[in-house]
Amino acid sequence: MIVLVVVVLSCFFGTLEARTVPPDLVEHWKKMVLPYHTLCLNETHDNPEPIIHMLAEFTLPEEKVIHCYWKCFHEHIKFVVNGKMDVDLMVKTVYKLTPELAEKCVEQAKQEEELCQRSYVLVQCVVMNEVD
């Protein structure tokens, strides 16, 4: 399973590199996500196929299980505790994430009541703004 995770993340971040994401950013994102990947797949009882598709093709599917995968990640890395988002920790942890972008994305995400959807909106905002 670890080999699959590494291959999947490599495909995802390789695709990001093709979209002019700097290699140092790619490496930091890999290091941040990898420790929680299998845990969150298991915790959400998710079928890995949509996650693999998302990571390999740089898509952000609208499937609820994927939203809950990101909620799991955010909770385990402590970006979200008891439903509250820790902007300071995000900025300290996410390589090159600016306080301004973090605040903007948290404000967008806070408009969502459902916690899985909130995490998804946060990821979508950060990723799309970092890649543009």
Solvent accessible surface area in square Angstrom, and as a share of the most:
residue,aa,sasa,rsa
1,M,114,0.51
2,I,118,0.60
3,V,114,0.65
4,L,72,0.36
5,V,2,0.01
6,V,70,0.40
7,V,77,0.44
8,V,5,0.03
9,L,4,0.02
10,S,48,0.31
11,C,60,0.36
12,F,19,0.08
13,F,2,0.01
14,G,34,0.32
15,T,42,0.24
16,L,0,0.00
17,E,77,0.34
18,A,87,0.68
19,R,107,0.39
20,T,120,0.70
21,V,5,0.03
22,P,58,0.36
23,P,90,0.57
24,D,52,0.27
25,L,4,0.02
26,V,2,0.01
27,E,80,0.36
28,H,76,0.34
29,W,15,0.05
30,K,51,0.21
31,K,142,0.60
32,M,31,0.14
33,V,11,0.06
34,L,66,0.33
35,P,90,0.56
36,Y,52,0.20
37,H,4,0.02
38,T,40,0.23
39,L,75,0.37
40,C,0,0.00
41,L,8,0.04
42,N,95,0.49
43,E,83,0.37
44,T,27,0.16
45,H,167,0.74
46,D,14,0.07
47,N,87,0.45
48,P,47,0.29
49,E,106,0.48
50,P,23,0.14
51,I,0,0.00
52,I,38,0.19
53,H,83,0.37
54,M,2,0.01
55,L,1,0.01
56,A,30,0.23
57,E,100,0.45
58,F,21,0.09
59,T,48,0.28
60,L,38,0.19
61,P,23,0.14
62,E,122,0.55
63,E,80,0.36
64,K,117,0.49
65,V,62,0.36
66,I,0,0.00
67,H,9,0.04
68,C,29,0.17
69,Y,2,0.01
70,W,17,0.06
71,K,49,0.21
72,C,3,0.02
73,F,7,0.03
74,H,7,0.03
75,E,56,0.25
76,H,66,0.30
77,I,22,0.11
78,K,117,0.49
79,F,5,0.02
80,V,9,0.05
81,V,77,0.44
82,N,147,0.75
83,G,17,0.16
84,K,152,0.64
85,M,29,0.13
86,D,60,0.31
87,V,24,0.14
88,D,98,0.51
89,L,54,0.27
90,M,3,0.01
91,V,41,0.24
92,K,167,0.71
93,T,52,0.30
94,V,11,0.06
95,Y,66,0.25
96,K,114,0.48
97,L,9,0.04
98,T,63,0.37
99,P,72,0.45
100,E,127,0.57
101,L,26,0.13
102,A,0,0.00
103,E,85,0.38
104,K,95,0.40
105,C,0,0.00
106,V,6,0.03
107,E,86,0.39
108,Q,77,0.34
109,A,0,0.00
110,K,109,0.46
111,Q,149,0.66
112,E,54,0.24
113,E,160,0.72
114,E,79,0.35
115,L,64,0.32
116,C,9,0.06
117,Q,46,0.21
118,R,40,0.15
119,S,3,0.02
120,Y,2,0.01
121,V,21,0.12
122,L,5,0.02
123,V,14,0.08
124,Q,65,0.29
125,C,9,0.05
126,V,19,0.11
127,V,19,0.11
128,M,77,0.34
129,N,58,0.30
130,E,37,0.17
131,V,14,0.08
132,D,145,0.75
